[in-house]
Amino acid sequence: TTYMNEYNTKEVCTLFENYIDDVSNFYIRINRRRFWKGKNDDDKLTAYYVLFNAIKVCTQIMSPMIPFMTEYIWRKALKSYDKNLTDSVHLSEWPKESTFKIDSSIIEEVNIVRNIITLGLKVRNEKNIKVRQPLNTIYVKKDKVKLEKYFELIKTELNIKEINILEDFNSLKVEYLTLNFRNAGSVFKENVNIVKDLLEEKCFDKNLISD
């Protein structure tokens, strides 16, 4: 609203893109089972209600900039589910900030979970491992936020079996010996491969090497 009052449409569009990403690429995706289940219980109806209002609000906010598309969405999609809406999006009142109490802790938790999922998908992509291929374990550093209630979500999104919470990542460090074989070759000469095998077998014997 502040940006619109300032005619700063660039910032409005940036926020709009982020908002659409939140709704379509996260909210809808993680709530697929709630949308698709056969029983119309309170949980399913709540999921639909939240989605409906998310679409309604962004349609109203973007109507001054994309008037024809938002009008079409308003009439063909939104009004067909809520007959009490105005006949046109341009006749509706500008959305007001919600009066509901916002639980900031949930937002913080979800942002952390989303970051874990994003990083997990990034690693999969870097290693060229498709999401459809299940993996055994993901290791997450312990945080002030308790993530246990989001474990199933993280497992589903990353297609992994177990989540291990660690105090730090020191337990994942593996110490090993290696050589710069370009330099070692001039010292060990024909024995350089013996040294290589010893290092790989983790039985580095200084006496043997010196001999």
Residue pairs with C-beta under 8 A, 6 or more apart in sequence:
1 94
3 9
3 11
3 12
3 15
4 12
4 61
4 64
9 65
12 61
12 62
12 65
13 65
16 58
16 61
16 62
19 58
20 58
23 51
23 54
23 55
23 58
26 114
27 50
27 51
27 54
28 35
28 51
29 157
30 153
30 156
30 157
31 47
31 51
34 43
34 44
34 47
35 44
35 47
35 48
35 51
37 44
52 78
52 81
52 82
55 73
55 77
55 78
56 78
56 85
57 95
59 70
59 73
59 74
59 78
59 89
60 70
60 89
60 92
60 94
60 95
61 95
62 70
63 70
63 71
63 74
63 89
63 90
67 90
70 89
71 88
71 89
71 90
73 89
74 85
74 88
74 89
74 92
75 87
75 88
75 89
78 85
79 85
79 87
85 92
86 92
105 145
108 145
109 145
109 147
109 150
110 150
112 143
112 145
112 147
113 147
113 150
113 153
113 154
116 138
116 140
116 147
116 154
117 154
117 157
117 158
120 138
120 154
120 157
120 158
120 160
121 131
121 157
121 158
124 130
124 131
124 158
129 135
131 158
131 159
132 159
133 159
134 159
134 160
134 161
135 158
135 159
135 160
135 161
136 160
136 161
136 162
137 160
137 161
137 162
137 163
137 164
138 154
138 158
138 160
138 162
138 163
138 164
139 164
139 166
139 169
139 172
140 147
140 163
140 164
140 165
140 166
141 165
141 166
141 167
141 168
141 169
142 165
142 166
142 167
147 154
147 163
147 165
151 163
154 160
154 163
155 161
155 163
166 172
176 199
176 202
177 199
177 202
177 204
178 199
179 195
179 196
179 199
181 192
181 196
184 192
184 195
185 192
188 194
188 195
188 209
191 209
195 209
198 204
198 205
198 208
198 209
